[in-house]
Amino acid sequence: MSAPDFGLTGVAFVTGAAGGIGAAVAVGLAASGADVACADRAGEGLDRAVAAVEGAGRRALACPVDVTDDAAVDETVARVERELGPLRYAVNCAGINDGAPAESMSVEQFRRLVDINLTGVFLSCRAEGRAMLAHGGGSIVNIGSISAVIANRGLTQVHYNAAKAGVLQLTTSLALEWAQRGIRVNAVSPGYTATPMAKSSEVWEHVKQYIPDIPMNRMAEPEEMVGPTVFLLSDAASYCTGANLLVDGGAVGW
């Protein structure tokens, strides 16, 4: 028996690539052998992601896009294929969070987050899936959250939790719909992760309270989401579809 193949060969598309987990994943895919199209809002973060991919020795493409704009998402994926080649891998990481008590949360705030965190994932998967179906298949990973399976103690983010739960059901549904057509769809659900947002002064005092409740007694670094993502994208996970891989230091177990 040969060793499992964890390498990537071909073109990858990463949404939310300008920072945090998305940026780490974009560089990790490049280090694993993929050329990477980095999608996010235009700005320095997107430029840094492209430079980091190129620094890893792979081709990169900056793709400024609003993931809630279906026509723009479709055109962006088409551009990726025109400029880099057939799409083989995709990671959907674009998302926001802005908590508020449920009783005072406006419908506009609720809808905006769901539009980005859930509808945006669907629009991205749809565009990626269309491209992959046209040339024989591919592999998609959606970035979920432990907030899909728990209600985080002390956090007022009913819209975020609901949207992430929707991402997991979307992942399962797409996986089964496309299972016999060459596309695998899986999810990685991070636990508490030390992204730049979490480390900001206004958030850190609140977030650090969770560390004693994590069995591994620390938060994850964004780079620790790379290995699970690469695994699910790669041929080493050829029989995995519809899976949700919790990467949470054991937090959900308690």
C-alpha positions, 0 to 999 in steps of 0.5 A, spaced: 500 500 500 502 506 498 502 512 503 496 517 503 497 523 498 496 529 502 499 534 496 495 538 492 496 539 484 492 545 481 488 551 482 485 553 489 480 558 490 480 561 497 474 566 500 476 570 506 483 570 504 485 577 506 486 575 514 485 570 519 484 563 518 483 565 510 490 568 509 493 562 513 489 557 509 491 560 502 499 560 504 498 553 506 495 551 500 500 554 496 505 550 500 502 544 499 502 545 491 496 549 489 496 555 485 491 560 489 486 565 487 485 569 493 478 572 494 476 578 499 475 585 499 480 589 496 485 592 500 492 591 504 490 584 507 489 581 500 495 584 497 499 581 503 495 574 502 497 574 494 505 576 496 505 570 501 502 565 496 507 567 491 513 567 496 511 560 497 513 559 490 506 558 487 502 563 482 497 567 485 491 572 483 488 577 487 480 577 487 476 583 490 469 580 490 463 581 495 461 574 496 453 576 497 453 578 489 452 572 485 454 575 479 460 578 481 462 571 485 460 567 478 465 572 474 470 571 479 470 564 479 470 564 471 476 569 471 480 564 476 479 559 471 481 564 465 487 566 468 490 560 472 486 554 469 481 549 471 478 550 478 480 543 483 480 546 490 476 551 494 475 553 501 470 558 503 472 562 509 469 569 508 465 571 514 463 576 519 461 577 526 458 582 530 454 580 536 448 583 540 442 581 544 437 577 540 431 582 543 435 588 541 438 585 534 435 589 528 433 585 522 438 588 518 444 586 522 441 579 522 440 579 515 447 582 513 451 577 517 446 571 514 447 574 507 455 574 508 456 568 512 451 563 509 448 565 503 455 567 501 458 560 502 452 558 498 453 563 492 461 561 492 459 553 492 455 554 487 460 558 482 465 553 484 461 547 483 459 549 476 466 550 474 468 543 477 462 539 474 464 542 467 471 538 468 470 532 472 470 534 479 474 537 485 474 538 492 470 544 497 471 545 504 467 550 508 469 553 514 464 552 519 465 553 527 464 550 533 458 555 534 454 551 529 453 545 535 454 549 541 451 556 544 457 559 546 457 561 553 456 569 554 456 571 547 450 574 544 450 572 537 444 568 535 445 570 528 452 567 527 450 561 530 444 560 526 448 561 520 454 557 521 449 551 523 446 553 516 453 552 513 454 545 516 447 543 513 449 546 506 455 542 506 452 536 507 446 537 502 451 539 497 456 533 498 450 528 497 447 532 491 454 532 488 457 525 491 456 521 484 459 527 480 466 528 482 465 533 487 467 532 495 464 537 500 466 537 507 467 542 513 472 544 518 469 547 524 474 551 528 474 552 536 476 559 539 482 561 534 487 567 536 485 571 529 487 578 529 480 580 531 480 576 537 487 579 539 484 586 538 484 590 545 477 590 545 475 583 544 481 579 548 479 581 555 472 577 553 475 572 549 481 570 554 475 567 559 474 561 554 481 558 555 480 555 562 474 551 558 478 548 553 481 542 555 488 543 551 488 550 555 489 554 549 486 557 543 488 555 536 493 559 532 490 560 525 495 556 522 492 550 525 486 550 521 491 549 515 492 541 516 485 539 517 483 543 511 489 540 506 487 533 508 480 534 506 481 537 500 487 532 498 486 525 495 488 522 502 481 524 504 478 521 497 472 517 501 470 523 505 464 527 503 459 531 508 464 530 514 465 536 519 471 536 522 471 539 529 478 543 530 477 545 537 482 543 542 477 538 545 472 544 547 466 541 545 467 535 548 466 538 555 
